Amino acid sequence: MSETDNEIKFDIVELNHKLTRLMDGIDTVKEKQDLMADDISKIKEAVYDPDQGIYARLRELESWKKSQSRFMWIMLTSAVGLLAAAALSHIV
């Protein structure tokens, strides 16, 4: 019986060691999950921040592009009008 008791004690110690390793692994996974949650919240903030997020920057760039496009059309039509006026004044 003594040998059986020793085997049982050895098995219990081995099981305890394996459970400890399992708990350490679970703790590591929890820590990594917390880090990932923090990183995801930072990414979410960078994308959706109403003042400096990516969407806000895209809106700003789109409005800038629209105003620049309007300005270029005004300049182009003015230049064509001036050229036409200069051509008409040389002809007449």
Backbone as a printed PyTorch tensor [residue, N CA C, xyz], in Angstrom:
tensor([[[  0.8100,  -1.1980,   0.0000],
         [  0.0000,   0.0000,   0.0000],
         [  0.8550,   1.2650,   0.0000]],

        [[  1.9860,   1.1500,   0.5810],
         [  2.8480,   2.3050,   0.6410],
         [  3.2750,   2.7380,  -0.7510]],

        [[  3.5230,   1.7610,  -1.5950],
         [  3.9150,   2.0960,  -2.9610],
         [  2.7620,   2.7420,  -3.7080]],

        [[  1.5490,   2.2760,  -3.5150],
         [  0.3630,   2.8470,  -4.1350],
         [  0.1210,   4.2670,  -3.6230]],

        [[  0.3270,   4.4550,  -2.3240],
         [  0.1710,   5.7990,  -1.7500],
         [  1.1890,   6.7650,  -2.3550]],

        [[  2.4040,   6.2830,  -2.5500],
         [  3.4340,   7.1350,  -3.1530],
         [  3.0800,   7.4920,  -4.5880]],

        [[  2.5290,   6.5210,  -5.3270],
         [  2.1150,   6.7980,  -6.6910],
         [  0.9830,   7.8150,  -6.7250]],

        [[  0.0510,   7.6710,  -5.8190],
         [ -1.0640,   8.6200,  -5.7500],
         [ -0.5530,  10.0110,  -5.4000]],

        [[  0.3720,  10.0890,  -4.4400],
         [  0.9440,  11.3950,  -4.0600],
         [  1.7070,  11.9960,  -5.2400]],

        [[  2.4490,  11.1450,  -5.9440],
         [  3.1860,  11.6250,  -7.1090],
         [  2.2280,  12.1330,  -8.1830]],

        [[  1.1470,  11.3910,  -8.4170],
         [  0.1520,  11.8050,  -9.3980],
         [ -0.5170,  13.1130,  -8.9930]],

        [[ -0.7920,  13.2580,  -7.7070],
         [ -1.4040,  14.4970,  -7.2100],
         [ -0.4460,  15.6690,  -7.3830]],

        [[  0.8200,  15.4750,  -7.0870],
         [  1.8170,  16.5350,  -7.2570],
         [  1.9420,  16.8970,  -8.7400]],

        [[  1.9660,  15.8780,  -9.5920],
         [  2.0540,  16.1170, -11.0260],
         [  0.8180,  16.8570, -11.5370]],

        [[ -0.3560,  16.4610, -11.0700],
         [ -1.6000,  17.1230, -11.4490],
         [ -1.6050,  18.5730, -10.9660]],

        [[ -1.1180,  18.7770,  -9.7530],
         [ -1.0400,  20.1300,  -9.1990],
         [ -0.1080,  20.9890, -10.0500]],

        [[  1.0090,  20.4190, -10.4660],
         [  1.9580,  21.1460, -11.3040],
         [  1.3150,  21.5040, -12.6500]],

        [[  0.5990,  20.5600, -13.2370],
         [ -0.0640,  20.8180, -14.5160],
         [ -1.1620,  21.8690, -14.3750]],

        [[ -1.9110,  21.8140, -13.2790],
         [ -2.9370,  22.8270, -13.0420],
         [ -2.3170,  24.2100, -12.8550]],

        [[ -1.1830,  24.2620, -12.1780],
         [ -0.4820,  25.5330, -11.9820],
         [ -0.0400,  26.0920, -13.3250]],

        [[  0.5160,  25.2420, -14.1880],
         [  0.9210,  25.6740, -15.5200],
         [ -0.2830,  26.1500, -16.3290]],

        [[ -1.4020,  25.4560, -16.2000],
         [ -2.6290,  25.8390, -16.8930],
         [ -3.1100,  27.2040, -16.4180]],

        [[ -3.0890,  27.4200, -15.1100],
         [ -3.5170,  28.7090, -14.5610],
         [ -2.5810,  29.8290, -15.0150]],

        [[ -1.2590,  29.5430, -15.0790],
         [ -0.3160,  30.5480, -15.5820],
         [ -0.6180,  30.8840, -17.0320]],

        [[ -0.9380,  29.8730, -17.8150],
         [ -1.2990,  30.1070, -19.2170],
         [ -2.5600,  30.9360, -19.3380]],

        [[ -3.5400,  30.6510, -18.5110],
         [ -4.7930,  31.4180, -18.5310],
         [ -4.5330,  32.8670, -18.1310]],

        [[ -3.6840,  33.0620, -17.1250],
         [ -3.3450,  34.4300, -16.7130],
         [ -2.6450,  35.1860, -17.8440]],

        [[ -1.7680,  34.5050, -18.5540],
         [ -1.0740,  35.1360, -19.6760],
         [ -2.0640,  35.5220, -20.7710]],

        [[ -3.0030,  34.6450, -21.0540],
         [ -4.0180,  34.9380, -22.0670],
         [ -4.8680,  36.1320, -21.6370]],

        [[ -5.2180,  36.2060, -20.3540],
         [ -6.0100,  37.3330, -19.8580],
         [ -5.2430,  38.6420, -20.0080]],

        [[ -3.9430,  38.6210, -19.7000],
         [ -3.1310,  39.8270, -19.8340],
         [ -3.0570,  40.2680, -21.2910]],

        [[ -2.8390,  39.3120, -22.1860],
         [ -2.7720,  39.6310, -23.6080],
         [ -4.1140,  40.1560, -24.1060]],

        [[ -5.1920,  39.6000, -23.5990],
         [ -6.5190,  40.0510, -24.0030],
         [ -6.7540,  41.4840, -23.5290]],

        [[ -6.2980,  41.8130, -22.3230],
         [ -6.4260,  43.1870, -21.8390],
         [ -5.6100,  44.1460, -22.6980]],

        [[ -4.3950,  43.7340, -23.0910],
         [ -3.5740,  44.5750, -23.9600],
         [ -4.2380,  44.7660, -25.3200]],

        [[ -4.8120,  43.7040, -25.8430],
         [ -5.4980,  43.8160, -27.1290],
         [ -6.7080,  44.7290, -27.0180]],

        [[ -7.4320,  44.6450, -25.9180],
         [ -8.5940,  45.5170, -25.7280],
         [ -8.1600,  46.9830, -25.6820]],

        [[ -7.0450,  47.2550, -25.0060],
         [ -6.5260,  48.6260, -24.9710],
         [ -6.1200,  49.0890, -26.3700]],

        [[ -5.4360,  48.2230, -27.0940],
         [ -5.0100,  48.5850, -28.4450],
         [ -6.2080,  48.8280, -29.3580]],

        [[ -7.2170,  47.9980, -29.2370],
         [ -8.4090,  48.1630, -30.0620],
         [ -9.1230,  49.4660, -29.7260]],

        [[ -9.1730,  49.8140, -28.4480],
         [ -9.8240,  51.0810, -28.0850],
         [ -9.0280,  52.2720, -28.6130]],

        [[ -7.6920,  52.1540, -28.6490],
         [ -6.8780,  53.2330, -29.2140],
         [ -7.1060,  53.3490, -30.7150]],

        [[ -7.1990,  52.2120, -31.3930],
         [ -7.4710,  52.2300, -32.8340],
         [ -8.8390,  52.8260, -33.1030]],

        [[ -9.8080,  52.4300, -32.3090],
         [-11.1710,  52.9510, -32.4610],
         [-11.1850,  54.4650, -32.2630]],

        [[-10.4410,  54.9300, -31.2730],
         [-10.3740,  56.3670, -31.0160],
         [ -9.7060,  57.0860, -32.1920]],

        [[ -8.6410,  56.4940, -32.7440],
         [ -7.9400,  57.1170, -33.8640],
         [ -8.8160,  57.1840, -35.1030]],

        [[ -9.6850,  56.2260, -35.2660],
         [-10.5370,  56.2040, -36.4540],
         [-11.7650,  57.0950, -36.2810]],

        [[-12.4170,  57.0040, -35.1490],
         [-13.7250,  57.6350, -34.9830],
         [-13.7160,  58.9440, -34.1950]],

        [[-12.5480,  59.4310, -33.7710],
         [-12.5020,  60.6870, -33.0150],
         [-13.0870,  61.7980, -33.8870]],

        [[-14.0970,  62.5320, -33.3870],
         [-14.7740,  63.5210, -34.2360],
         [-13.8900,  64.7050, -34.6310]],

        [[-12.8330,  64.9780, -33.8860],
         [-12.0010,  66.1390, -34.1960],
         [-10.7520,  65.7750, -34.9960]],

        [[-10.1010,  64.6560, -34.6440],
         [ -8.8420,  64.3290, -35.3020],
         [ -8.7840,  62.8960, -35.8100]],

        [[ -9.8910,  62.2410, -35.8840],
         [ -9.9150,  60.8740, -36.3740],
         [ -9.7630,  60.8130, -37.8830]],

        [[ -9.6270,  59.6270, -38.3920],
         [ -9.4380,  59.4440, -39.8310],
         [-10.6460,  59.9540, -40.6040]],

        [[-11.8440,  59.6720, -40.1200],
         [-13.0390,  60.1460, -40.8180],
         [-13.1120,  61.6680, -40.8330]],

        [[-12.7090,  62.3040, -39.7470],
         [-12.7180,  63.7670, -39.7030],
         [-11.7000,  64.3260, -40.6960]],

        [[-10.5470,  63.6910, -40.7760],
         [ -9.5280,  64.1500, -41.7270],
         [-10.0030,  63.9600, -43.1610]],

        [[-10.6700,  62.8470, -43.4270],
         [-11.1920,  62.6240, -44.7780],
         [-12.2370,  63.6690, -45.1500]],

        [[-13.1180,  63.9990, -44.2150],
         [-14.1150,  65.0410, -44.4730],
         [-13.4300,  66.3680, -44.7850]],

        [[-12.3890,  66.6830, -44.0090],
         [-11.6590,  67.9260, -44.2150],
         [-10.9850,  67.9380, -45.5900]],

        [[-10.3720,  66.8210, -45.9690],
         [ -9.7330,  66.7430, -47.2810],
         [-10.7400,  66.8320, -48.4160]],

        [[-11.8880,  66.2170, -48.2400],
         [-12.9170,  66.2830, -49.2770],
         [-13.4350,  67.7040, -49.4520]],

        [[-13.6280,  68.4150, -48.3540],
         [-14.0970,  69.8000, -48.4710],
         [-13.0030,  70.6740, -49.0910]],

        [[-11.7340,  70.4300, -48.7510],
         [-10.6340,  71.1810, -49.3450],
         [-10.5670,  70.9140, -50.8490]],

        [[-10.7160,  69.6510, -51.2330],
         [-10.6840,  69.2870, -52.6480],
         [-11.8210,  69.9570, -53.4090]],

        [[-12.9820,  69.9860, -52.8060],
         [-14.1430,  70.6130, -53.4560],
         [-13.9010,  72.1050, -53.6610]],

        [[-13.3760,  72.7800, -52.6350],
         [-13.1320,  74.2220, -52.7620],
         [-12.0010,  74.4960, -53.7690]],

        [[-10.9760,  73.6500, -53.7900],
         [ -9.8870,  73.8320, -54.7540],
         [-10.3760,  73.5940, -56.1780]],

        [[-11.2270,  72.6280, -56.3400],
         [-11.7890,  72.3560, -57.6560],
         [-12.6090,  73.5510, -58.1320]],

        [[-13.4120,  74.1090, -57.2660],
         [-14.2130,  75.2870, -57.5980],
         [-13.3050,  76.4640, -57.9680]],

        [[-12.2380,  76.6530, -57.1960],
         [-11.2910,  77.7320, -57.4540],
         [-10.6110,  77.5450, -58.8160]],

        [[-10.2260,  76.3070, -59.1420],
         [ -9.5740,  76.0440, -60.4240],
         [-10.5260,  76.3160, -61.5910]],

        [[-11.7890,  75.9650, -61.4490],
         [-12.7620,  76.2530, -62.5110],
         [-12.9390,  77.7570, -62.6940]],

        [[-12.9790,  78.4870, -61.6060],
         [-13.1090,  79.9450, -61.6920],
         [-11.8990,  80.5380, -62.4030]],

        [[-10.6950,  80.0720, -62.0350],
         [ -9.4740,  80.5740, -62.6650],
         [ -9.4350,  80.2140, -64.1490]],

        [[ -9.8310,  78.9970, -64.4960],
         [ -9.8290,  78.5610, -65.8850],
         [-10.8090,  79.3780, -66.7280]],

        [[-12.0130,  79.5660, -66.2340],
         [-12.9950,  80.3430, -67.0010],
         [-12.5670,  81.8060, -67.1070]],

        [[-11.9360,  82.3280, -66.0680],
         [-11.4360,  83.7130, -66.1310],
         [-10.3330,  83.8350, -67.1740]],

        [[ -9.4240,  82.8570, -67.1950],
         [ -8.3360,  82.8950, -68.1810],
         [ -8.8850,  82.7730, -69.5910]],

        [[ -9.8270,  81.8830, -69.8090],
         [-10.4410,  81.7460, -71.1320],
         [-11.1590,  83.0380, -71.5030]],

        [[-11.8470,  83.6390, -70.5760],
         [-12.5420,  84.9100, -70.8380],
         [-11.5630,  86.0160, -71.1740]],

        [[-10.4430,  86.0900, -70.4550],
         [ -9.4340,  87.1150, -70.7500],
         [ -8.7980,  86.8890, -72.1170]],

        [[ -8.5170,  85.6320, -72.4340],
         [ -7.9480,  85.3360, -73.7500],
         [ -8.9350,  85.6920, -74.8600]],

        [[-10.1870,  85.3630, -74.6430],
         [-11.2040,  85.6960, -75.6400],
         [-11.3310,  87.2060, -75.7800]],

        [[-11.2870,  87.9510, -74.6720],
         [-11.3830,  89.4070, -74.7280],
         [-10.1620,  89.9960, -75.4290]],

        [[ -8.9720,  89.4460, -75.1590],
         [ -7.7520,  89.9400, -75.8110],
         [ -7.7980,  89.6280, -77.3110]],

        [[ -8.2730,  88.4550, -77.6590],
         [ -8.3600,  88.0990, -79.0730],
         [ -9.3660,  88.9970, -79.7910]],

        [[-10.4840,  89.2650, -79.1620],
         [-11.4980,  90.1460, -79.7690],
         [-10.9870,  91.5820, -79.8840]],

        [[-10.2010,  92.0320, -78.9190],
         [ -9.7090,  93.4100, -78.9790],
         [ -8.6470,  93.5470, -80.0760]],

        [[ -7.8750,  92.4960, -80.3820],
         [ -6.8890,  92.5490, -81.4720],
         [ -7.5780,  92.4670, -82.8150]],

        [[ -8.6600,  91.7060, -82.8750],
         [ -9.3870,  91.5460, -84.1240],
         [-10.1400,  92.8340, -84.4660]],

        [[-10.7450,  93.4240, -83.5070],
         [-11.5880,  94.6050, -83.7470],
         [-10.7580,  95.8220, -83.7280]]])
